[in-house]
Amino acid sequence: MRQEQVRRWKENEDKHEERKKPTKPSKAGIKNVSFMHGKDGKEWVWVMGDHRNDRTIQQILDDEAQRNADKQADIELEKQRIKEEKEFQRKIDEEQRRLEREKAEREAELKRKEEEAALYASLKEAREAAKRLEEEKMRSEEEVTLRVNDLRKKFALERRKSMERVETNKKRRSSELYMKWKNMRDSIDKQALETSKEVEPIWKEQEKRAKDAEVQMRQLARDAREEVRNSFRHVARNLTAVSAFASGKDKPPLPPKNSEKIKAHKRKSRPPRPQNKDAIIAWFHDEERERSAGLDPQTNKPAEWFHGIIPRMDAETMLINEPTGSYLVRVSERVWGYTISYRASDRCKHFLVDTTENGYQFFGTNQIKHETLADLILYHVNNHITVAGKEMLIKPIGQIKSPPDYYDLFKNRRSESTSL
């Protein structure tokens, strides 16, 4: 019991100390955010649409459009009212100036008559003339006053009618603006919906292609890692065998059987790049003919896409008027290998094929190695050459002249006759 009392006393003391701690004063110019709290003491949160009295987003947008329409109508009609009042005031000012001119002219005329009467009439007649002139002047002033009052009444009537028209036009104009903005918003929503329907299939197709490319890249990475691991295992086995043979404890390992040997074509030592056309022909005769390079596996004849040693410009001339996806394979003049000339949508592309690693593959890292040149071509009929360009070999371009440009490659060097 005593322990419980002590525990509660300590809790109350801690709370009291917390309340006594001074709060850090806020710096001048720094914005502070304070949240409203609900009955439970936590921050008050309102989620639009949860309460039964909450309006829908459509109702809120309609109310906003109506307010904007009323505001715009007020601005337009206020400008119209000010313009009409200025026009009425201008008319009143012109009428007053005209009346003042008439008054001044009448006064001048009366003064002239009065002076003439004073010259030619007797004293009695002069007095009577002055009296008549005074009465006429008073009538003129009364007439001017009446005309000005009538003009003011007319102005007040016109102003009242103008205010009525403004009020009537305000409702009509507000309704017109509201319907205009509503139709505009409906048109924008409809256009956005149609655009989203057009973009969604394109986006899905791009997403699918990106996923396929990612899967392909992962597969290439896995193949590369597996190849490196196999290489390490092979090196480790060789080192183990050599160390065991050097120690004299074990006999050297037996060589693999003929069926297990890796097929490797004998290659002559050659310079890094071909020196001339004769060197390329000699290379093809010595190494590539026995590998059936350029031959169709089904007919054992030169494939439709295969060409000889032709320049880059000749290849582009053959492809320039062909559709996208057209291609040909030519013997390269730059490397000991081949070049795939490809017709893209905007230009011709050229991909070098390496043959130095007992297989056929594109230059670069993480490339798939194929056993024959025909296998490489067949693979890229259904698979992109590059992920970015998405090049696929669709239409092969064959020979356009006779004899074919590969004649020197398949010609027998001894008898100078073709082997086809």
Secondary structure in CASP SS format (residue, H / E / C, confidence):
PFRMAT SS
TARGET T0000
AUTHOR 0000-0000-0000
METHOD secondary structure of the structure
MODEL  1
M C 1.00
R H 1.00
Q H 1.00
E H 1.00
Q H 1.00
V H 1.00
R H 1.00
R H 1.00
W H 1.00
K H 1.00
E H 1.00
N H 1.00
E H 1.00
D H 1.00
K H 1.00
H H 1.00
E H 1.00
E H 1.00
R H 1.00
K H 1.00
K C 1.00
P C 1.00
T C 1.00
K C 1.00
P C 1.00
S C 1.00
K C 1.00
A C 1.00
G C 1.00
I C 1.00
K C 1.00
N C 1.00
V C 1.00
S C 1.00
F C 1.00
M C 1.00
H E 1.00
G C 1.00
K C 1.00
D C 1.00
G C 1.00
K C 1.00
E E 1.00
W C 1.00
V C 1.00
W C 1.00
V C 1.00
M C 1.00
G C 1.00
D C 1.00
H C 1.00
R C 1.00
N C 1.00
D C 1.00
R C 1.00
T C 1.00
I H 1.00
Q H 1.00
Q H 1.00
I H 1.00
L H 1.00
D H 1.00
D H 1.00
E H 1.00
A H 1.00
Q H 1.00
R H 1.00
N H 1.00
A H 1.00
D H 1.00
K H 1.00
Q H 1.00
A H 1.00
D H 1.00
I H 1.00
E H 1.00
L H 1.00
E H 1.00
K H 1.00
Q H 1.00
R H 1.00
I H 1.00
K H 1.00
E H 1.00
E H 1.00
K H 1.00
E H 1.00
F H 1.00
Q H 1.00
R H 1.00
K H 1.00
I H 1.00
D H 1.00
E H 1.00
E H 1.00
Q H 1.00
R H 1.00
R H 1.00
L H 1.00
E H 1.00
R H 1.00
E H 1.00
K H 1.00
A H 1.00
E H 1.00
R H 1.00
E H 1.00
A H 1.00
E H 1.00
L H 1.00
K H 1.00
R H 1.00
K H 1.00
E H 1.00
E H 1.00
E H 1.00
A H 1.00
A H 1.00
L H 1.00
Y H 1.00
A C 1.00
S C 1.00
L H 1.00
K H 1.00
E H 1.00
A H 1.00
R H 1.00
E H 1.00
A H 1.00
A H 1.00
K H 1.00
R H 1.00
L H 1.00
E H 1.00
E H 1.00
E H 1.00
K H 1.00
M H 1.00
R H 1.00
S H 1.00
E H 1.00
E H 1.00
E H 1.00
V H 1.00
T H 1.00
L H 1.00
R H 1.00
V H 1.00
N H 1.00
D H 1.00
L H 1.00
R H 1.00
K H 1.00
K H 1.00
F H 1.00
A H 1.00
L H 1.00
E H 1.00
R H 1.00
R H 1.00
K H 1.00
S H 1.00
M H 1.00
E H 1.00
R H 1.00
V H 1.00
E H 1.00
T H 1.00
N H 1.00
K H 1.00
K H 1.00
R H 1.00
R H 1.00
S H 1.00
S H 1.00
E H 1.00
L H 1.00
Y H 1.00
M H 1.00
K H 1.00
W H 1.00
K H 1.00
N H 1.00
M H 1.00
R H 1.00
D H 1.00
S H 1.00
I H 1.00
D H 1.00
K H 1.00
Q H 1.00
A H 1.00
L H 1.00
E H 1.00
T H 1.00
S H 1.00
K H 1.00
E H 1.00
V H 1.00
E H 1.00
P H 1.00
I H 1.00
W H 1.00
K H 1.00
E H 1.00
Q H 1.00
E H 1.00
K H 1.00
R H 1.00
A H 1.00
K H 1.00
D H 1.00
A H 1.00
E H 1.00
V H 1.00
Q H 1.00
M H 1.00
R H 1.00
Q H 1.00
L H 1.00
A H 1.00
R H 1.00
D H 1.00
A H 1.00
R H 1.00
E H 1.00
E H 1.00
V H 1.00
R H 1.00
N H 1.00
S H 1.00
F H 1.00
R H 1.00
H H 1.00
V H 1.00
A H 1.00
R H 1.00
N H 1.00
L H 1.00
T H 1.00
A H 1.00
V H 1.00
S H 1.00
A H 1.00
F H 1.00
A H 1.00
S H 1.00
G C 1.00
K C 1.00
D C 1.00
K C 1.00
P C 1.00
P C 1.00
L C 1.00
P C 1.00
P C 1.00
K C 1.00
N H 1.00
S H 1.00
E H 1.00
K C 1.00
I C 1.00
K C 1.00
A C 1.00
H C 1.00
K C 1.00
R C 1.00
K C 1.00
S C 1.00
R C 1.00
P C 1.00
P C 1.00
R C 1.00
P C 1.00
Q C 1.00
N C 1.00
K H 1.00
D H 1.00
A H 1.00
I H 1.00
I H 1.00
A H 1.00
W H 1.00
F H 1.00
H H 1.00
D H 1.00
E H 1.00
E H 1.00
R H 1.00
E H 1.00
R H 1.00
S C 1.00
A C 1.00
G C 1.00
L E 1.00
D C 1.00
P C 1.00
Q C 1.00
T C 1.00
N C 1.00
K C 1.00
P E 1.00
A C 1.00
E C 1.00
W C 1.00
F E 1.00
H C 1.00
G C 1.00
I C 1.00
I C 1.00
P C 1.00
R H 1.00
M H 1.00
D H 1.00
A H 1.00
E H 1.00
T H 1.00
M H 1.00
L H 1.00
I C 1.00
N C 1.00
E C 1.00
P C 1.00
T C 1.00
G C 1.00
S E 1.00
Y E 1.00
L E 1.00
V E 1.00
R E 1.00
V E 1.00
S C 1.00
E C 1.00
R C 1.00
V C 1.00
W C 1.00
G E 1.00
Y E 1.00
T E 1.00
I E 1.00
S E 1.00
Y E 1.00
R E 1.00
A C 1.00
S C 1.00
D C 1.00
R C 1.00
C E 1.00
K E 1.00
H E 1.00
F E 1.00
L E 1.00
V E 1.00
D E 1.00
T C 1.00
T C 1.00
E C 1.00
N C 1.00
G C 1.00
Y E 1.00
Q E 1.00
F E 1.00
F C 1.00
G C 1.00
T C 1.00
N C 1.00
Q C 1.00
I C 1.00
K C 1.00
H E 1.00
E C 1.00
T C 1.00
L H 1.00
A H 1.00
D H 1.00
L H 1.00
I H 1.00
L H 1.00
Y H 1.00
H H 1.00
V H 1.00
N H 1.00
N C 1.00
H C 1.00
I C 1.00
T C 1.00
V C 1.00
A C 1.00
G C 1.00
K C 1.00
E C 1.00
M C 1.00
L C 1.00
I C 1.00
K E 1.00
P E 1.00
I C 1.00
G C 1.00
Q C 1.00
I C 1.00
K C 1.00
S C 1.00
P C 1.00
P C 1.00
D C 1.00
Y C 1.00
Y H 1.00
D H 1.00
L H 1.00
F H 1.00
K E 1.00
N C 1.00
R C 1.00
R C 1.00
S C 1.00
E C 1.00
S C 1.00
T E 1.00
S C 1.00
L C 1.00
END
